[in-house]
Amino acid sequence: MTKALGNVSIVLVDVRTPANIGAAARCMMNMGLSRLLLVRPPQDPHGDAGRLAAGADTILEQARLFDSLREAVADQALVLGATRHAGRLRRNMQDPRAAAARVIPLLADNPVSVVFGNEVNGLERADLQLCHEFVAIPSSPAFPSLNLSHAVMVIAYELFLASRSDAGGISARLAADEELERLYEHLQDTLQRIGFLDPDQPDRMMFSLRQLFGRARLDSRDVKILRGILTATDRAANRGKQG
């Protein structure tokens, strides 16, 4: 495993089949990845995950379990959501090779997660909102759906390949996801106070704003500046109400 790849986590959310977890672990070990995070994994009474891991048992044994994706990625600096449903996400969408090229230079200073949803529906909207950028694997329109472990392998391969050829690009320490979530909460509260957000459907605009800031790859200083602006906006709005 290259040192850089030690900062990459594969996150599996609501996987339905234990065997897919084992197969994904094997793909990870093939490509030099070792950090597996499981959000609400299924019970595995028959040990199917271990059988499919085929030697990658250490990854399964060391996997960390979480009740929610938000908890799983709280300390992550960049969260990539793997999805084939572009829709409104298209401006933040990239293919695995492009994503890997942009991710590898960050790994010296930043933990990065790649998040995969379940085998049937992929990532739910609430989980997509927690992703800063998105990656989609090109495939035949006649049969575009990939098995979960195959998708993990494709993205893991591109990260492995990029890590071997990385010439040391520009790195920066990004804000942790927990900082970004506090920013988004502050932003939503302020925009509701000043009447910018539709109170009945605030998530619609917030989804777009999350994508906008996700593309910017904010660091801690950026977050502090933005929250300072929001605090000043809150004060001005309160003075206007009092006047």
Secondary structure, DSSP 4 states (H G I P E B T S, - for coil): --TGGGGEEEEEES-S-HHHHHHHHHHHHHTT--EEEEESPPP-TT-HHHHHHTT-HHHHHT-EEESSHHHHTTT-SEEEEE-S--GGGGGGEE-HHHHHHHHGGGTTT--EEEEE-BTTTBS-HHHHTT-SEEE-----TTS----HHHHHHHHHHHHHHHHHH--------PPPHHHHHHHHHHHHHHHHHTT-S-TT-HHHHHHHHHHHHHHHT--HHHHHHHHHHHHHHHHHHHHHHH-
